[in-house]
Amino acid sequence: MKRSPDTPLPGPKERRRLREAASLTQAQLAGRLGVREETMRAWESGRKAPRGRKREAYAKLLASLKQQDGDPLKGPLQAEQAAPVTVRLGAGAHDAGTRRGTVSPEPAGFTQAPPTPPGAADRPYLTAAQAFDALYAFCAPALVRQTYLLTGRRELARESVERAFQLAWDRWPEVARDPEPSGWVRAAAHEWALSPWHRFRPRYRKPEPPPANESDRILLDTVLRLPPPQRRTLLLYDGVGLDLPETAAETEASTPAAAHRLMHARAAVAARLPELSDPGLLHERLAEVASAERLRAAKPDEVRAGSERRARFWTRSAIAFTVALIGTTALTLHTAPTHYEPPVPSGEKVRGVPPRVAPGPLSEKERKLRAKLRKELLHGPERLAPRAE
């Protein structure tokens, strides 16, 4: 029986989203279907559409990936928060694969807002916790790998991503209304990972074991030798797949400055690894190095709990500081004098007192008097005899 060529397929960007959610590269997915990688790239970019049996097999494979990924809109939604919050899942690197035609690394964020399933308009909105969990489940695994390329430290990468999502949950109304929440979290994670204060922490003073593969180790060492601004620009443009204006905006630089950083970073990498002078090959190698490490992110409920614990801690600290300040002020008011006491005046100089005589050499008159007294001094009993005058 001939298979129908009109088998429905998701949109091109939804196809890529499902593949990236399963942590598969275009080459791996093409191998499962028995097609070339260029064909898979054309299917995901929308330039071509599969036909016949390839279309049927592709549709079944995407359906299985969708079941593994799990759709947060399926099933009844129970309110977990007092007020539901809607979130727009903005685009992250939606033009990465089509701009250069290379394999994208693990997704930095949502590639596109997922298509609305039939009947979704009649369902309740996602609660804040459900929307946050959906954002975390899609972004966190890829963001940990990206941050590892940025820092070369596995534990710091996990900590940076967790800290960024804790900050996002703490400011969730702001993040939920952001046009691209994945970019908001990515920027927070990269800034935390590149903070210079980590060098003073004892746990990060010693280097971590490098990758086992020698080629991966050389590439990672080359990337880590770049200055942090160039390293971040290279990762966002050639790793994540952002275009130049988006890269400049996320790194808080002008577009010409971001272009100069990118050129200097590519030149430094090509000077040590000439085979990676092609941006497409560099893009694929960065994806391979990031995927080689088994980096696990924490569960979303643990991240939310950590954010709430941190918020409670700082709230209690602020309350304790305020109470201490009020107590100190009250004690000061209680012990302070209630009336004005003039200060004791300083002593005044007394005049008319003769100067104090200090021992010193005798004058000529005093020496004559001393000689006379010594000469007329009587010795023995005679000295006691009175003299009649």
PyMOL commands that set and color helices and strands:
alter all, ss='L'
color gray80, all
select helices_A, chain A and resi 12-21+26-33+37-45+52-69+96-100+120-122+128-151+154-170+172-176+181-193+196-200+202-204+214-224+228-240+244-250+255-272+274-276+279-292+300-335+364-375+380-384
alter helices_A, ss='H'
color red, helices_A
deselect
rebuild
show_as cartoon
